[in-house]
Amino acid sequence: MESEKSKYRKVNATLGKQPSIGPFPADQLVPWAIICGSSYYLAHGLLRLNWVWTISIAAWGISTWWVLTANGAWSILSKFVSTPNWTRVGIRYEQLVNTKTEKVESKRTHRK
């Protein structure tokens, strides 16, 4: 019986799972807060709409964001990142400072 228990290891059940707060993914909470704040500012603040329209606009924005980033934010947001433009150039090396002339000039200034 002791040898059978040693064959199995205890593993953390949450390894490899996405963090969540209830049924909502944790990486969505900050964008949702920004969407709610901006919808409140636009709908209730600028357009003077009632709370039903404000909440409806926030729900529309949240659901749109959730659908766009359902498989990971990188799948949609990575399309907006520019790729680097690599080129090969051959340039001859030139020293920025000529150490031989500096030593000669520094000796001349100390003699005076």
Helices and strands as residue ranges (DSSP letters): H 2-7, E 20-21, E 24-25, G 26-28, H 29-39, I 40-46, H 51-68, H 73-77, G 78-80, H 99-111
